[in-house]
Amino acid sequence: MLAFVSLVLSLALSAASSAIPIRRQGTDYPWCNALRATCEKQLVNSTDFNDFLTHDACLFGSACPPDFLGPDDGPLPPRRNVQLFIRQVALDMRGSGYEPPHSEDLRVPTSLLQQISTNGNTITKQNFIDGFYHALDASNGPWPTNVSIVKDYFSYIVDWTAVCSGNIPFKNFADYFVYESYVKSSGNC
C-alpha cells in the first residue's frame, strides 16, 4: 500500500512541475481584445455595468475562451468566460477598486437576440458566426483566422445548454451568458 501511495504522489508532483506556462491577453486571441475594446466603448456611458449584456461586443466577447483572460500565471481558471470578461472590462474602465456586477444579475434583452437571430426564436451556429463577425466590424478586426474558431465557441454554448441540435432557443442562449460562470454543464452533446 505504501508503494502505491508513493507512486501516486510521485505522479502528481511530476504532473504539477511540468505545467506549461500559458500566454494570455490576446497574443493568441487578438479578435477577443478587439471585442473587449469595442465593448468598453459601448459601455463608456454606463454607470453600473448593468447594461453589459445589451451590447453585442460585450455579449460575443464573453464567449471568448477561458485562456483569453485570467491570471498571468498558474493553471487555467475553470471555464468562467462571462464573469472573467466582465471583470476585465471593469478593471480596464474603472480600476481595481470597482466590483462589477455578477453575470447572474444581468439579462440579455430579447431585442439583441432578435438582431442576431434570423427566425426570431432561436440562435443557430450561422447566427452566432454572423453576430460574432458583425460585432468585430465595429473594431475593424482583426478577425479570427479560421471560422472554425468561432464555431468552437458556439459548440461550447451548445453543449452547456444541452440543445444538441444547435438551434438554441432565446431563453437557453441568454441563460448561458447569465449563468455559465456559476453553473457548470458539460458533456451534454
Residue, then its C-alpha position, 0 to 999 in steps of 0.5 A: m500500500l505504501a508503494f502505491v501511495s508513493l507512486v501516486l504522489s510521485l505522479a502528481l508532483s511530476a504532473a504539477s512541475s511540468a505545467i506549461p506556462i500559458r500566454r494570455q491577453g490576446t497574443d493568441y486571441p487578438w479578435c477577443n481584445a478587439l471585442r473587449a475594446t469595442c465593448e468598453k466603448q459601448l459601455v463608456n456611458s454606463t454607470d453600473f455595468n448593468d447594461f453589459l449584456t445589451h451590447d453585442a461586443c460585450l455579449f460575443g466577447s464573453a464567449c471568448p475562451p477561458d485562456f483569453l483572460g485570467p491570471d498571468d500565471g498558474p493553471l487555467p481558471p475553470r471555464r468562467n468566460v462571462q464573469l472573467f470578461i466582465r471583470q476585465v472590462a471593469l478593471d480596464m474602465r474603472g480600476s481595481g477598486y470597482e466590483p462589477p456586477h455578477s453575470e447572474d444579475l444581468r439579462v440579455p434583452t430579447s431585442l439583441l437576440q432578435q438582431i442576431s437571430t434570423n427566425g426570431n426564436t432561436i440562435t443557430k451556429q450561422n447566427f452566432i458566426d454572423g453576430f460574432y463577425h458583425a460585432l468585430d466590424a465595429s473594431n475593424g478586426p482583426w478577425p479570427t483566422n479560421v471560422s472554425i474558431v468561432k464555431d468552437y465557441f458556439s459548440y461550447i454554448v451548445d453543449w452547456t445548454a444541452v440543445c444538441s441540435g444547435n438551434i438554441p432557443f432565446k431563453n437557453f442562449a441568454d441563460y448561458f451568458v447569465y449563468e455559465s460562470y456559476v453553473k457548470s454543464s458539460g458533456n451534454c452533446 
